Amino acid sequence: MKPERVSAEAQRWSLDDKYLREEGAVYLSGIQALVRVTLDQRRMDQRRGLRTATLVCGYRGSPLGGLDVAFERAADIARAHEVRFVNGVNEELAATAVFGSQLASILPAPKYDGVLGMWYGKGPGVDRSGDIFKHANLAGVGKNGGVLALAGDDPSCKSSTIPSQSEPAFWAAGFPVLYPGSVQEVLDLGQAVPDEKVAMGRIDVQERHGGGFLSVKRTRKMTR
């Protein structure tokens, strides 16, 4: 029996397309979309003539328990896009590290034009990080930087000892809140965060780890 011939179109597809393809359709889970947010931001900054980097730091735990694994699996791609992933010892130290990333621009001879930060944790982690959230938000973000805080809530108590809802805690810290209703919106809203130069509270995936086909496109050159 002769082996089936693989079409030229099929040969052009790769599992890395979900992170590298810049136009057309890609298939992503919600967790993978969060990884892609950091890569897309780097590409947009490059088109603006900026050299930026991203620090991702958080604490493992459902519903965002797979985010660390997703970054580790995409380590080579992340490294090529100046994305550094660090597992936090706990939520507070992770938030402190991300806060520190926004101070890079005030250091002498900074290596990058700006550093973006991404923090992630479960609902209880939001509660215990309130002090650093308030201080970080009061201090603001660095030049050409920005911070995105991701809270994985479990309001139905599916895999938690108590139900969680992080909006009130973020409001208390002065964080605006984003609540994507689809994987596509994870990308769209996630990319809007650093452009607006604010710490945009929350993208809440709430156990929604399903995937979907998304449209991706190059973003026009914008000035900050």
N, C-alpha and C positions, 0 to 999 in steps of 0.2 A: 504494500500500500504506500503510495507516494505521500510524503508530508504535504500538508496544505501550505500554499504560498501565502506569505504575509504581505498584505498590500502596502504600498509606499506610505499611504496615509496612516496606517496602523503603526508603522515603524517610527513615525515622527512623534508618537505619544510616549510619554514617560511619567512615572509616578511622581517625579519632581515637578511636573507641570503645575501641580496645585500651588506651588510656591513661586515658580519661575516664569510661568506664562503671563505675559502682560496684556494680552488682548484675546478676546474670545470667551469661551466657557471653560470652567474648571469645576471639579467636584471636590468639595471640602466638608469636613465635619465642623461643628461649632468650635471645638478646641483648635483644629488646624487653622481655622479662620483667624483666631487670635494670634497665632504664630505669624500668619501672613500679614497682619496689620503692621508688625514691626518691619517686615521686609519691604512692603509697599511704601511706608513712610521714608525709608532710606532711599528708595528709588526716586520718589518725588523730590526729596531734598537734593539729590544729585542733579536732577534736571533744573533745579533752582541755582545750581552752582555752589551748594553748601556741602561740606563734609561733616556729617553727623554720625553719631553712634547711639546705641540703645542699650540700657541696662534693664534686664528683667530679673526681678527677685521676688520671691513669695514663699509660701509654706504649703506643703503638700496636703491635700485633703479634698474629698468629694464635696461638691460637684466639679471642682477644678483640678481633681487629682491627676488627670491625664495630661495637664499642660506641661509639666516638667518633662514627662516622657516624650511629648511631641517636640519640644525644643531640643532634647538630647538626640532624638532621631534625625533632626534636621541640623545637627551641629555644624556640618561643613558649609551648608547654605547660609546658616546664621552668621558664621564667622566671616564669610565672604561679604556679608552685608553689614559688618561691624556691629553685630548684635551679640551681647554677652549675657548668658544665662547663668544665674547663681542661685542655688537652693538656700533659702533662708533658714537660720537656726530656729526662728520663730517669726510670727507675723510682725511684731514690733521692730525687731532688728532688720527684717526685710524692708519695712517701710522707711526705716532710718537710712538704709543704704540707698534706696531710690531717692529720698530727699537729698542725700549727699551728691547724687549725680547732677542735681541742678545747681550745685556750687562750682562745677568744673569751669564754667566760663569766667569766673572771677579770679582764678588762679593765674599766676604768671605763665606766659607762653603756653596757652592751652593747646592740646593736640587736635581738638575738634572744634568746629564752629558752633556746635551745640550738642547736648546729650539729652536723649529722650528717656523717660523712665516708665516702666510698667510694673505695678505691684499687683499681686493676686493673693487671695485667701478666702476662706470660708466665712460665713456669717459671724461666728464667734471671734474670728480673727479680726474682723472689722471692729468689733466691740473693744477688744483689748488694744487696738492700735489707735484709739481715738486721740490720745495726747499728741502723738507724733503727726497724725493727720492734721490736727488743728495748727500746730506750729509750722508744718510744711506749707500748708495752704496760706497761712499768714505771710510767710516769707516769700511766696511766689515761686515761679519757675525761672530757669536760667535763659539767657539769650539763645534764641533758636532751639530752645528745649521744649519741655512739656511733659506732663505726667498723666497716665491713665491708670486708675485703680479699678481692679476687677474683683467683684464680690460674687462668690458662688453661694447663693442662698438655697435653702431647702424648706420652703414654707409648708410643705405637706409632711415634713418630718420623715421622709422616706428612708434616709440613711443617717439620721441624726438623733441625738437624745432629746433635743427640743427643737421646735420649729424656729426658723430665723427669717427676718426681714430687715435688710440693711439700710433701706432708705432713710429712716429717722436718724441713724448714726451718721450717715453722710451729710444730711441736711445740717446736723449739729456742727459738723466740721466745716460747713460752708461750701460743700462740693455740689455742683450741679449733678443731676442724675440722668443717665441715658439708659433706655430699656429696649434693646433690639428685639423685634418680634420674629426675626428669621436670621439664618446664617448670612444672607446677603447684607442685612442691616448691621451685623457685627463688623463687616468690612467697611461699609459706608460710614457708620458712626465712629468707628475706631479711627479712621483716617481723618475725621474732622477734628479730633481732639487737639493734637499739637498745633494745627494751623490756627486755632483760636487762642493759643497761648494760655490755657487755663488747665487746672487739674479737674478734668471732667469725671467726677465721681465714679460712675459704675457702669460696667456692662455685665449683666446678670444672665448667665446661661442656664441656671436652675435645672440641672439634670438633663438639659436638652442636648444630648450628644449626637443626635442624628445628623446626617449629612444632607447635602443638596447641591444642585448645579447652580453656579453663580456666574454672573457676567463680570469680567474684569476689563479695564481699559486704562490707557495711559491718562494721567491727569495733566491738564495743561499747565504750563509754567506760570507760577504765581509768585508774587512778591510778598514778603512778610512785613 
